């Protein structure tokens, strides 16, 4: 049990630092090779920050702990809204751009419903995983094209974020590549430790791997989003805070779930995960409705999201 906790903590550290190095290495390599900043912001960074969840999910699927796979995706999406956005909005009310209300948030809700429909037959198979990956390509291309039409505001926002995070710092391609490779290696090791530790903790507590995936694993892989959102909220940069949450949820459903299922079909017990998927859809839908009413997540909504998240985690351990 204690060894499992140690593995989880080491895994979280590996995911955090490995993800950081991977994103910086990929962004600087793309910049050195002349890739436009818009593409770096929309594609490279968004996919790179999802690699911790991806490697944990693939490791769990190959190890046969499918509950961790679904728990990681579902739990991360619920944590992103309930815990991360709730915490950020508690620090500073989060206003939202009209584009998120009309495009990204409805897309997140729709993809959440699609994932529920895919789970109804007891498996997310390779074909469904492939369809999700096709959807990922379509979404990224569409976002880049849409952003090019609205390039002035979008470029300013992306460049400001990337400059603050030093993602556009000039660096020799070889050094950037080495940083990228180091990130991948550390991420891989962190993912393996996280899965091994999570399974040991689940066995020690006598709970299912789904519950551990929903709680410990999901929270551990969501730490980068939590740090980004809190920092953005403190700076009053609402678009980055909410864009990070919504973008991460979309990536979890299209990239993480799609790539994992394409590599290894994910069998599941509908009776176990359907309620969790329904809660994920409910959080996404409530967020959308909140935005439609006043385009702001205030402190009252923040407290409600945080309470809902705590209640969901408590229910997961007690069910």
MOQUI-V533920 format. One record per backbone hydrogen bond with DSSP energy under -0.5 kcal/mol. NH is the residue of the N-H (numbers start at 0). CO is the residue of the C=O. If there is no record, write none. Layout:
nh:NH co:CO
nh:NH co:CO
This chain:
nh:4 co:0
nh:5 co:1
nh:6 co:2
nh:7 co:3
nh:8 co:4
nh:9 co:5
nh:10 co:6
nh:11 co:7
nh:12 co:8
nh:13 co:9
nh:14 co:10
nh:15 co:11
nh:16 co:12
nh:17 co:13
nh:18 co:14
nh:19 co:15
nh:20 co:16
nh:21 co:17
nh:22 co:18
nh:23 co:19
nh:24 co:20
nh:25 co:21
nh:26 co:22
nh:27 co:23
nh:28 co:24
nh:29 co:25
nh:30 co:26
nh:31 co:27
nh:32 co:28
nh:33 co:30
nh:34 co:29
nh:39 co:35
nh:40 co:36
nh:41 co:37
nh:42 co:38
nh:43 co:38
nh:44 co:39
nh:45 co:40
nh:46 co:42
nh:47 co:43
nh:48 co:44
nh:49 co:46
nh:50 co:47
nh:53 co:49
nh:54 co:50
nh:55 co:51
nh:56 co:52
nh:57 co:53
nh:58 co:54
nh:59 co:55
nh:60 co:56
nh:61 co:57
nh:62 co:58
nh:63 co:60
nh:64 co:59
nh:65 co:63
nh:67 co:64
nh:68 co:64
nh:69 co:65
nh:70 co:66
nh:71 co:67
nh:72 co:68
nh:73 co:69
nh:74 co:70
nh:75 co:71
nh:76 co:72
nh:77 co:73
nh:78 co:74
nh:79 co:75
nh:80 co:76
nh:81 co:77
nh:82 co:78
nh:83 co:78
nh:84 co:79
nh:85 co:80
nh:86 co:82
nh:87 co:83
nh:88 co:84
nh:89 co:85
nh:90 co:86
nh:91 co:87
nh:93 co:296
nh:94 co:92
nh:95 co:294
nh:99 co:96
nh:100 co:96
nh:101 co:97
nh:102 co:98
nh:103 co:98
nh:104 co:99
nh:106 co:102
nh:107 co:103
nh:108 co:104
nh:109 co:105
nh:110 co:106
nh:111 co:107
nh:112 co:108
nh:113 co:109
nh:114 co:110
nh:115 co:111
nh:116 co:112
nh:117 co:113
nh:118 co:114
nh:119 co:115
nh:119 co:116
nh:120 co:117
nh:121 co:118
nh:122 co:117
nh:123 co:265
nh:124 co:122
nh:128 co:124
nh:129 co:125
nh:130 co:126
nh:131 co:127
nh:132 co:128
nh:133 co:129
nh:134 co:130
nh:135 co:131
nh:136 co:132
nh:137 co:133
nh:138 co:134
nh:139 co:135
nh:140 co:136
nh:141 co:137
nh:142 co:138
nh:143 co:139
nh:144 co:140
nh:145 co:141
nh:146 co:142
nh:147 co:143
nh:148 co:144
nh:149 co:145
nh:150 co:147
nh:153 co:149
nh:154 co:150
nh:155 co:151
nh:156 co:152
nh:157 co:153
nh:158 co:154
nh:159 co:155
nh:160 co:156
nh:161 co:157
nh:162 co:158
nh:163 co:159
nh:164 co:160
nh:165 co:162
nh:166 co:161
nh:167 co:161
nh:168 co:165
nh:175 co:171
nh:176 co:172
nh:177 co:173
nh:178 co:174
nh:179 co:175
nh:180 co:176
nh:181 co:177
nh:182 co:178
nh:183 co:179
nh:184 co:180
nh:185 co:181
nh:186 co:182
nh:187 co:183
nh:188 co:184
nh:189 co:185
nh:190 co:186
nh:191 co:187
nh:192 co:188
nh:193 co:189
nh:194 co:190
nh:195 co:191
nh:196 co:192
nh:197 co:193
nh:198 co:194
nh:199 co:195
nh:200 co:196
nh:201 co:197
nh:202 co:198
nh:203 co:199
nh:204 co:200
nh:205 co:201
nh:206 co:201
nh:211 co:207
nh:212 co:208
nh:213 co:209
nh:214 co:210
nh:216 co:211
nh:217 co:212
nh:218 co:214
nh:219 co:215
nh:220 co:216
nh:221 co:217
nh:222 co:219
nh:225 co:221
nh:226 co:222
nh:227 co:223
nh:228 co:224
nh:229 co:225
nh:230 co:226
nh:231 co:227
nh:232 co:228
nh:233 co:229
nh:234 co:230
nh:235 co:232
nh:236 co:231
nh:237 co:235
nh:240 co:236
nh:241 co:237
nh:242 co:238
nh:243 co:239
nh:244 co:240
nh:245 co:241
nh:246 co:242
nh:247 co:243
nh:248 co:244
nh:249 co:245
nh:250 co:246
nh:251 co:247
nh:252 co:248
nh:253 co:249
nh:254 co:250
nh:255 co:250
nh:256 co:251
nh:258 co:254
nh:259 co:255
nh:260 co:256
nh:261 co:257
nh:262 co:258
nh:263 co:259
nh:265 co:123
nh:266 co:264
nh:267 co:121
nh:269 co:267
nh:271 co:268
nh:272 co:268
nh:273 co:269
nh:276 co:272
nh:277 co:273
nh:278 co:274
nh:279 co:275
nh:280 co:276
nh:281 co:277
nh:282 co:278
nh:283 co:279
nh:284 co:280
nh:285 co:281
nh:286 co:282
nh:287 co:283
nh:288 co:284
nh:289 co:285
nh:290 co:286
nh:291 co:287
nh:292 co:288
nh:293 co:289
nh:294 co:290
nh:295 co:289
nh:296 co:93
nh:297 co:295
nh:301 co:297
nh:302 co:298
nh:303 co:299
nh:304 co:300
nh:305 co:301
nh:306 co:302
nh:307 co:303
nh:308 co:304
nh:309 co:305
nh:310 co:306
nh:311 co:307
nh:312 co:308
nh:313 co:309
nh:314 co:310
nh:315 co:311
nh:316 co:312
nh:317 co:313
nh:318 co:314
